[in-house]
Amino acid sequence: MARIVVIGAGLGAMSAAARLAVAGHRVVVYERGETFGGAVGRVERDGFSFDTGPGLLHLPAVYRDLFVKTGKEPLEKCVELSQVEPAVRHVFADGTTADLPNASRAGVGEALDTALGAGAGARWSAFMNRAREAWDRTRRPLLEEPLWPNWEVLAEREPYPSVPLKRLLRRERRAVTLGEVGELELGGDARLVALLEQFALAQGLDPRTTPASAAVLPYLEQTFGTWSARGGMRALARAVHERCVARRVEFVFGATVTRIVEKDGKAAGVELADGTTADADFVVAGVAPSVLDGMLSGVNIRAEGDVPARSGLPSRLTIFLALSGARPEGTPLRTVLHSADRQDELDRLFGERPGLPASPTLSVLRPDDPELTPDAAHEAVTLTATVPARLEVTAEDVQRVITRAEAVVPELRSRLLWHEVRTPADVAEATGAHGGAVPAPALAAAGGRLLQPSNSTRLPGLLTVGGWAHPGGGLPHAGMSGTLVAGLIVEGPEFRGSQ
């Protein structure tokens, strides 16, 4: 039985802790905050409840596997999950609206034909067939296995089979970036382009430079579905925490780890802010790179030739709205309101003049969940926009976003009781990430720029877990990182993922 210290109580860290405890190890989790969940937090006020992190779950199989492998009760006995229908409503810049069904690629094609005109569905479906090839080529090395030592193979090869555009007397042209996929393969329809690029923007990625392999993002959502949880995603975090406790994982909250103790060239425990130390055979760090660097006394934990840590990722602005009046019947849970000025948005997010776009692409969540409101005569709405990291959000910025949301939430101003705002500074305070940056999922190609560093480090006994480690950010990816870290500790460096 090994002694294992886990730093942080995010979903990835807790997933690793539960699996390690079931394998017979003694696991202690030190969390600087007063609760579990990491980015999956909760704002509560006057009977309203809001998720501070993701409000929806994709690829629930990751957490189903966690619960199967760590106990007799399956996930659905611990968390009430429901498929969202429609999966999403898109409101495009020209006012066109498209309701896309859940986990039905054929249904999505039909919905796009109805909303955008004949042929739109066929173009999108052909793209999704190519996205499936990219998914099949990258699923295992990117999601189910520890990062290969020769990760350059993933970095150099573009797994998306782009369509050659033949041009008279000129070399054929192929899409290299996601933006070029929209330009060359979706018939030039600005609405289909906006639909595609939204998947990158939601992850804080610039579609103009993001590799075509990002096609796996819409494929994952539209193939495996979108799920909500009764009580919000905080209910999922609570269930994972309870599973850890049931497997005798010990949690110490309000405990800040200041240093990773090294002995004989390996990680041997941690030192806390109060000066006490905890010995360990392994240390699992589920924190942002800047936080981990501060614990290492200048030691470089990245092996020579390893994937460099990511930088320059945007953050998110989230506004929680407490509304009087019942949620109208038939309201979609999620609406994406697309920008009226795509170029301005990309320049503001990723260019040399950072700021809040004039009309940011906005995600509007309106859950039909009695656990999130005081009673049926009220509604809880969450607005989320991708914004530059370190953005100093002003009151005018907030009001502009609320005004923009009125396009899809009628009578919003007259119903508004109060609102609360979560800015990049709040994200930075909660996670320790520079500027409140939010990690994105790992993607192939692009020279490895969108891969995450491996879970193993050059300091023996120290492993990393969560969104800032392989395979990157997002709820499913966090759970996958926990699986990989547990496998590397239980089976050793030869672990190659579940078969």
C-alpha positions as CSV (number, residue, x, y, z in Angstrom):
1,M,0.0,0.0,0.0
2,A,1.5,3.3,-1.1
3,R,0.9,6.7,0.6
4,I,-0.4,9.1,-2.0
5,V,-0.9,12.9,-1.6
6,V,-3.2,14.6,-4.0
7,I,-3.0,18.4,-4.3
8,G,-6.4,19.9,-5.2
9,A,-9.9,18.5,-5.2
10,G,-11.0,19.1,-8.8
11,L,-12.8,16.4,-10.8
12,G,-9.6,15.0,-12.3
13,A,-7.8,14.8,-9.0
14,M,-10.8,13.2,-7.3
15,S,-11.2,10.7,-10.1
16,A,-7.6,9.7,-9.6
17,A,-8.0,9.5,-5.8
18,A,-11.0,7.2,-6.0
19,R,-9.3,4.8,-8.4
20,L,-6.1,4.8,-6.3
21,A,-8.1,4.1,-3.1
22,V,-9.9,1.2,-4.7
23,A,-6.5,-0.2,-5.7
24,G,-5.6,-0.3,-2.0
25,H,-3.6,2.8,-1.5
26,R,-3.9,5.4,1.3
27,V,-4.9,8.6,-0.3
28,V,-5.1,12.1,1.3
29,V,-6.3,15.1,-0.7
30,Y,-5.2,18.6,0.3
31,E,-7.4,21.4,-1.0
32,R,-6.7,25.0,-0.3
33,G,-10.4,26.0,-0.6
34,E,-13.2,25.0,1.7
35,T,-14.9,22.6,-0.7
36,F,-14.4,20.1,-3.5
37,G,-15.0,20.4,-7.2
38,G,-12.3,22.9,-8.4
39,A,-13.7,24.8,-11.3
40,V,-17.0,23.0,-10.9
41,G,-18.2,25.3,-8.1
42,R,-21.5,26.8,-7.0
43,V,-23.0,30.2,-6.4
44,E,-26.0,30.2,-4.1
45,R,-28.2,33.1,-3.1
46,D,-31.8,33.6,-2.2
47,G,-32.7,30.1,-3.1
48,F,-31.0,30.3,-6.6
49,S,-28.1,28.0,-7.5
50,F,-25.7,28.4,-10.4
51,D,-22.7,26.3,-11.6
52,T,-19.5,28.3,-11.9
53,G,-18.0,25.8,-14.3
54,P,-19.5,23.7,-17.2
55,G,-23.3,23.5,-17.0
56,L,-23.5,20.4,-19.3
57,L,-21.8,17.1,-19.7
58,H,-20.5,15.4,-22.9
59,L,-19.2,11.9,-23.0
60,P,-20.8,10.7,-19.7
61,A,-19.2,7.3,-20.3
62,V,-16.0,8.6,-18.7
63,Y,-17.8,9.0,-15.3
64,R,-19.9,5.9,-15.8
65,D,-16.6,4.0,-16.0
66,L,-15.3,5.7,-12.9
67,F,-18.3,4.7,-10.9
68,V,-18.3,1.1,-12.2
69,K,-14.6,0.7,-11.4
70,T,-14.9,2.2,-7.9
71,G,-18.1,0.7,-6.5
72,K,-21.3,-1.2,-6.9
73,E,-23.6,1.8,-7.5
74,P,-23.5,3.1,-11.1
75,L,-23.4,6.8,-11.9
76,E,-27.1,7.1,-12.6
77,K,-27.9,5.9,-9.1
78,C,-25.8,8.8,-7.7
79,V,-26.6,11.5,-10.3
80,E,-29.9,12.0,-12.2
81,L,-28.7,12.6,-15.8
82,S,-31.0,13.6,-18.7
83,Q,-30.3,14.0,-22.3
84,V,-30.9,17.5,-23.4
85,E,-33.5,18.0,-26.2
86,P,-32.9,19.9,-28.3
87,A,-29.2,19.7,-27.7
88,V,-28.8,23.4,-28.6
89,R,-30.6,26.2,-30.3
90,H,-28.4,28.3,-32.6
91,V,-29.4,31.9,-33.3
92,F,-27.2,33.2,-36.2
93,A,-26.3,36.8,-37.0
94,D,-29.0,37.1,-39.7
95,G,-31.7,36.0,-37.2
96,T,-31.9,32.4,-38.6
97,T,-32.6,29.9,-35.8
98,A,-31.7,26.2,-35.9
99,D,-32.7,23.7,-33.2
100,L,-30.3,20.7,-33.3
101,P,-31.4,17.4,-31.9
102,N,-29.3,15.4,-29.3
103,A,-27.0,12.6,-30.4
104,S,-28.5,12.3,-33.9
105,R,-26.2,13.2,-36.7
106,A,-28.9,12.4,-39.2
107,G,-31.3,14.6,-37.3
108,V,-28.8,17.5,-37.2
109,G,-28.6,17.3,-41.0
110,E,-32.3,17.4,-41.4
111,A,-32.5,20.4,-39.0
112,L,-29.9,22.3,-40.9
113,D,-31.7,21.7,-44.2
114,T,-34.9,23.0,-42.7
115,A,-33.3,26.1,-41.1
116,L,-30.6,27.0,-43.6
117,G,-31.9,25.6,-46.9
118,A,-31.5,22.4,-48.9
119,G,-27.9,21.2,-49.1
120,A,-26.7,22.6,-45.8
121,G,-27.4,19.3,-44.0
122,A,-25.5,17.3,-46.6
123,R,-22.5,19.6,-46.4
124,W,-22.4,19.4,-42.6
125,S,-22.9,15.6,-42.7
126,A,-20.0,15.1,-45.1
127,F,-17.9,17.2,-42.8
128,M,-18.9,15.1,-39.8
129,N,-18.0,11.9,-41.7
130,R,-14.5,13.3,-42.1
131,A,-14.5,14.4,-38.4
132,R,-15.3,10.8,-37.5
133,E,-12.1,9.7,-39.3
134,A,-10.1,12.2,-37.2
135,W,-11.8,11.0,-34.1
136,D,-10.9,7.3,-34.9
137,R,-7.3,8.2,-35.6
138,T,-6.8,10.3,-32.4
139,R,-9.2,8.9,-29.8
140,R,-6.8,6.4,-28.3
141,P,-3.5,8.3,-28.3
142,L,-5.1,11.5,-27.2
143,L,-7.6,10.4,-24.7
144,E,-7.1,6.8,-23.6
145,E,-3.3,6.4,-23.3
146,P,-0.5,8.3,-21.5
147,L,1.1,10.8,-23.9
148,W,3.6,9.0,-26.1
149,P,7.3,9.7,-25.5
150,N,7.4,10.3,-29.3
151,W,4.5,12.8,-29.1
152,E,5.9,14.6,-32.2
153,V,4.1,12.0,-34.3
154,L,0.8,13.4,-33.0
155,A,2.2,17.0,-33.5
156,E,3.2,16.6,-37.1
157,R,0.4,14.6,-38.6
158,E,-2.9,16.2,-39.3
159,P,-5.6,13.4,-38.7
160,Y,-8.4,15.3,-40.4
161,P,-8.8,14.1,-44.0
162,S,-9.4,17.5,-45.7
163,V,-11.0,17.6,-49.1
164,P,-8.6,18.7,-51.9
165,L,-9.8,21.8,-53.7
166,K,-8.6,21.5,-57.3
167,R,-7.7,24.8,-59.0
168,L,-6.9,25.4,-62.7
169,L,-3.1,25.6,-63.3
170,R,-2.5,25.9,-59.6
171,R,-1.7,23.5,-56.8
172,E,-4.7,22.0,-55.1
173,R,-5.6,23.5,-51.7
174,R,-6.5,21.6,-48.5
175,A,-7.9,22.9,-45.2
176,V,-5.2,23.1,-42.5
177,T,-7.1,25.0,-39.9
178,L,-10.6,24.8,-38.6
179,G,-11.4,28.2,-40.2
180,E,-10.2,26.8,-43.6
181,V,-12.5,23.8,-43.1
182,G,-15.4,26.3,-42.9
183,E,-14.2,28.3,-45.8
184,L,-13.4,25.4,-48.2
185,E,-15.7,22.6,-47.2
186,L,-19.0,24.1,-46.0
187,G,-20.0,25.9,-49.1
188,G,-19.2,29.4,-47.9
189,D,-22.4,29.6,-45.8
190,A,-21.6,32.0,-43.0
191,R,-24.0,30.3,-40.7
192,L,-22.4,26.9,-41.1
193,V,-19.0,28.5,-40.6
194,A,-20.3,30.2,-37.4
195,L,-21.7,26.8,-36.2
196,L,-18.3,25.2,-36.8
197,E,-16.2,27.9,-35.3
198,Q,-18.3,28.1,-32.2
199,F,-16.9,24.8,-31.0
200,A,-13.4,26.3,-31.0
201,L,-14.5,29.6,-29.5
202,A,-16.2,27.8,-26.6
203,Q,-12.8,26.2,-25.8
204,G,-10.9,29.5,-26.1
205,L,-9.3,28.5,-29.4
206,D,-8.8,30.8,-32.4
207,P,-10.4,29.0,-35.4
208,R,-8.0,30.8,-37.8
209,T,-5.0,29.0,-36.2
210,T,-6.6,25.9,-34.6
211,P,-5.8,22.8,-36.6
212,A,-8.4,21.0,-38.6
213,S,-8.2,18.2,-36.1
214,A,-10.5,20.3,-33.9
215,A,-13.3,18.7,-36.0
216,V,-13.3,16.1,-33.2
217,L,-15.0,18.7,-30.9
218,P,-18.4,18.9,-32.8
219,Y,-18.1,15.1,-33.6
220,L,-17.8,14.3,-29.9
221,E,-20.9,16.5,-28.9
222,Q,-23.2,15.5,-31.8
223,T,-22.3,11.8,-31.6
224,F,-22.2,11.1,-27.9
225,G,-24.8,13.7,-26.8
226,T,-25.3,16.5,-24.4
227,W,-26.4,15.7,-20.8
228,S,-27.7,17.7,-17.9
229,A,-27.7,16.7,-14.2
230,R,-30.4,17.4,-11.7
231,G,-28.9,19.9,-9.4
232,G,-26.4,21.0,-12.0
233,M,-22.9,19.8,-12.6
234,R,-22.2,20.5,-9.0
235,A,-24.2,17.3,-8.3
236,L,-21.6,15.3,-10.4
237,A,-18.8,16.8,-8.3
238,R,-20.6,15.9,-5.1
239,A,-21.2,12.4,-6.3
240,V,-17.5,11.9,-7.1
241,H,-16.5,13.4,-3.7
242,E,-18.9,11.0,-2.0
243,R,-17.5,8.1,-3.9
244,C,-14.0,9.1,-2.7
245,V,-15.1,9.3,0.9
246,A,-16.8,5.9,0.6
247,R,-13.5,4.5,-0.6
248,R,-11.8,6.1,2.5
249,V,-10.0,8.9,0.7
250,E,-9.2,11.5,3.3
251,F,-9.9,15.2,2.5
252,V,-8.2,18.1,4.2
253,F,-9.8,21.4,3.3
254,G,-8.4,24.9,3.9
255,A,-4.9,23.3,3.5
256,T,-2.5,25.1,1.2
257,V,0.4,23.1,-0.1
258,T,3.4,25.4,-0.4
259,R,6.2,23.0,-1.4
260,I,6.7,19.5,-2.8
261,V,9.2,17.8,-0.7
262,E,12.1,16.1,-2.6
263,K,14.3,13.4,-1.2
264,D,16.9,11.3,-3.0
265,G,15.8,12.7,-6.3
266,K,12.1,12.0,-6.1
267,A,8.9,13.5,-4.7
268,A,8.6,12.4,-1.1
269,G,5.6,14.4,0.2
270,V,4.4,18.0,0.7
271,E,4.8,20.9,3.0
272,L,1.8,22.9,4.1
273,A,1.4,26.6,4.8
274,D,1.3,25.9,8.6
275,G,4.8,24.3,8.3
276,T,3.6,20.7,8.7
277,T,4.7,18.1,6.2
278,A,3.0,14.9,4.9
279,D,5.2,12.1,3.7
280,A,4.2,10.3,0.5
281,D,5.4,7.7,-2.0
282,F,3.6,9.6,-4.8
283,V,2.4,13.2,-5.2
284,V,-0.4,13.9,-7.7
285,A,-0.8,17.6,-8.5
286,G,-4.1,18.8,-9.8
287,V,-3.3,22.5,-10.0
288,A,-2.4,25.1,-12.6
289,P,1.1,25.2,-13.9
290,S,1.9,28.5,-12.2
291,V,0.8,27.1,-8.9
292,L,2.8,23.9,-9.3
293,D,5.9,25.9,-10.3
294,G,5.7,27.7,-7.0
295,M,5.9,24.5,-5.1
296,L,9.0,23.1,-6.8
297,S,11.8,25.4,-5.6
298,G,12.9,26.0,-9.2
299,V,13.1,22.3,-10.2
300,N,12.2,21.8,-13.9
301,I,9.7,18.9,-13.9
302,R,9.4,18.7,-17.6
303,A,11.6,16.1,-19.3
304,E,13.8,17.2,-22.2
305,G,11.7,17.1,-25.3
306,D,8.4,17.1,-23.4
307,V,5.4,19.0,-24.6
308,P,5.7,22.7,-23.4
309,A,3.0,24.0,-21.1
310,R,0.3,25.9,-22.9
311,S,0.1,29.7,-22.6
312,G,-2.0,32.5,-24.0
313,L,-5.4,30.8,-23.6
314,P,-8.5,33.1,-23.0
315,S,-10.7,33.1,-20.0
316,R,-14.5,33.3,-19.5
317,L,-17.0,35.9,-18.4
318,T,-20.0,34.4,-16.7
319,I,-23.1,36.2,-15.5
320,F,-25.7,34.7,-13.3
321,L,-29.2,36.0,-13.6
322,A,-32.0,35.6,-11.0
323,L,-35.3,36.1,-12.8
324,S,-38.9,36.4,-11.5
325,G,-41.5,34.5,-13.5
326,A,-41.5,30.9,-14.6
327,R,-39.3,29.5,-17.3
328,P,-41.5,29.5,-20.5
329,E,-42.6,26.0,-21.6
330,G,-40.6,24.8,-24.6
331,T,-37.6,26.9,-23.8
332,P,-34.3,25.2,-24.9
333,L,-31.9,24.5,-22.2
334,R,-29.0,25.9,-24.2
335,T,-29.0,28.7,-26.8
336,V,-25.9,29.9,-28.6
337,L,-26.3,33.5,-29.8
338,H,-23.7,34.1,-32.6
339,S,-21.7,37.2,-33.1
340,A,-22.9,39.8,-35.5
341,D,-19.2,40.7,-36.3
342,R,-17.0,37.6,-36.5
343,Q,-13.9,39.5,-37.4
344,D,-14.2,41.9,-34.5
345,E,-14.7,39.0,-32.1
346,L,-11.7,37.2,-33.3
347,D,-9.5,40.3,-33.2
348,R,-10.7,41.1,-29.7
349,L,-10.1,37.6,-28.4
350,F,-6.9,36.7,-30.1
351,G,-5.5,39.8,-31.8
352,E,-3.5,42.9,-30.7
353,R,-6.5,44.9,-29.4
354,P,-7.9,42.6,-26.7
355,G,-11.2,43.5,-25.1
356,L,-14.8,42.4,-24.9
357,P,-16.2,42.0,-28.5
358,A,-19.0,44.4,-29.5
359,S,-21.3,41.3,-29.9
360,P,-19.6,38.3,-28.3
361,T,-20.8,34.8,-29.1
362,L,-22.9,34.1,-26.1
363,S,-24.0,30.8,-24.5
364,V,-27.3,31.1,-22.6
365,L,-28.3,28.3,-20.2
366,R,-31.9,28.1,-19.0
367,P,-32.2,24.8,-17.1
368,D,-35.6,23.4,-16.2
369,D,-34.5,22.2,-12.8
370,P,-36.5,22.9,-9.6
371,E,-33.3,22.4,-7.5
372,L,-31.8,25.6,-9.0
373,T,-34.6,28.1,-8.1
374,P,-36.6,29.0,-5.0
375,D,-39.8,27.8,-6.7
376,A,-41.5,27.3,-10.0
377,A,-42.2,31.1,-10.2
378,H,-38.5,31.9,-10.8
379,E,-35.8,31.1,-13.3
380,A,-32.0,30.8,-13.1
381,V,-30.1,31.8,-16.3
382,T,-26.4,31.6,-16.9
383,L,-24.7,33.7,-19.6
384,T,-21.1,32.7,-20.7
385,A,-18.8,34.4,-23.2
386,T,-15.2,33.6,-24.0
387,V,-13.1,36.7,-23.2
388,P,-9.3,37.5,-23.1
389,A,-7.5,36.4,-20.0
390,R,-6.8,39.3,-17.6
391,L,-9.7,41.3,-19.0
392,E,-10.8,43.9,-16.5
393,V,-14.5,43.6,-16.8
394,T,-16.4,46.9,-16.3
395,A,-20.0,47.4,-15.3
396,E,-20.7,48.6,-18.9
397,D,-19.3,45.3,-20.2
398,V,-21.7,43.4,-18.0
399,Q,-24.7,45.5,-19.0
400,R,-23.8,45.1,-22.7
401,V,-23.8,41.3,-22.3
402,I,-27.1,41.3,-20.5
403,T,-28.6,43.6,-23.2
404,R,-27.4,41.1,-25.8
405,A,-29.0,38.3,-24.0
406,E,-32.4,40.1,-24.3
407,A,-32.5,38.8,-27.9
408,V,-33.1,35.3,-26.7
409,V,-34.6,35.9,-23.2
410,P,-37.7,38.1,-23.7
411,E,-38.6,40.6,-21.0
412,L,-35.2,39.9,-19.3
413,R,-34.8,43.4,-17.8
414,S,-38.3,43.5,-16.3
415,R,-37.8,40.1,-14.8
416,L,-34.3,40.6,-13.4
417,L,-34.1,40.5,-9.6
418,W,-30.3,40.6,-9.4
419,H,-27.2,39.4,-11.1
420,E,-23.7,38.2,-10.1
421,V,-20.6,38.2,-12.2
422,R,-17.6,35.9,-12.5
423,T,-14.7,37.6,-14.2
424,P,-11.3,36.3,-15.3
425,A,-9.9,37.7,-12.1
426,D,-12.4,35.5,-10.2
427,V,-11.3,32.5,-12.2
428,A,-7.7,33.3,-11.5
429,E,-8.4,33.6,-7.8
430,A,-10.2,30.2,-7.7
431,T,-7.8,28.2,-9.8
432,G,-4.4,30.0,-9.7
433,A,-4.2,30.1,-13.5
434,H,-2.5,33.2,-14.9
435,G,-5.2,35.7,-15.9
436,G,-7.9,33.2,-15.3
437,A,-7.0,31.2,-18.4
438,V,-9.1,28.1,-18.9
439,P,-7.5,24.9,-20.3
440,A,-8.7,23.5,-23.6
441,P,-8.8,19.8,-24.7
442,A,-5.7,18.3,-26.3
443,L,-5.6,18.3,-30.1
444,A,-3.3,16.7,-32.6
445,A,-1.2,18.5,-35.3
446,A,-0.2,22.2,-35.1
447,G,3.3,21.2,-34.1
448,G,2.1,20.0,-30.7
449,R,1.0,23.5,-29.7
450,L,-2.4,22.2,-28.5
451,L,-1.2,19.1,-26.7
452,Q,-0.9,19.1,-22.9
453,P,2.2,18.0,-21.0
454,S,2.3,14.4,-20.0
455,N,1.0,13.2,-16.7
456,S,4.4,11.8,-15.7
457,T,7.2,14.3,-14.9
458,R,11.0,14.2,-14.7
459,L,10.7,14.2,-10.9
460,P,10.0,10.6,-10.1
461,G,7.0,10.2,-7.9
462,L,5.3,13.4,-9.1
463,L,2.4,13.2,-11.5
464,T,0.0,15.8,-12.8
465,V,-3.7,15.5,-13.3
466,G,-6.6,17.7,-14.5
467,G,-7.1,20.2,-17.3
468,W,-3.5,21.5,-17.4
469,A,-2.2,18.0,-18.0
470,H,-2.7,15.4,-20.7
471,P,-5.4,15.1,-22.2
472,G,-6.5,18.7,-21.4
473,G,-9.5,20.6,-20.2
474,G,-13.2,19.8,-20.0
475,L,-15.2,17.5,-17.7
476,P,-14.6,14.3,-19.8
477,H,-10.9,15.0,-20.2
478,A,-10.5,15.7,-16.5
479,G,-12.0,12.2,-15.7
480,M,-9.7,10.7,-18.3
481,S,-6.6,12.3,-16.8
482,G,-7.6,10.7,-13.4
483,T,-7.7,7.3,-15.1
484,L,-4.3,7.7,-16.7
485,V,-2.6,8.9,-13.5
486,A,-4.1,6.0,-11.5
487,G,-2.9,3.6,-14.1
488,L,0.6,5.0,-14.1
489,I,0.9,4.6,-10.3
490,V,-0.8,1.2,-10.0
491,E,0.8,-0.4,-13.1
492,G,3.9,1.7,-13.5
493,P,5.4,3.5,-16.5
494,E,4.6,0.6,-18.8
495,F,0.8,1.4,-18.4
496,R,-0.7,2.0,-21.8
497,G,-4.3,2.6,-21.0
498,S,-7.3,0.4,-20.7
499,Q,-8.0,-2.0,-23.5
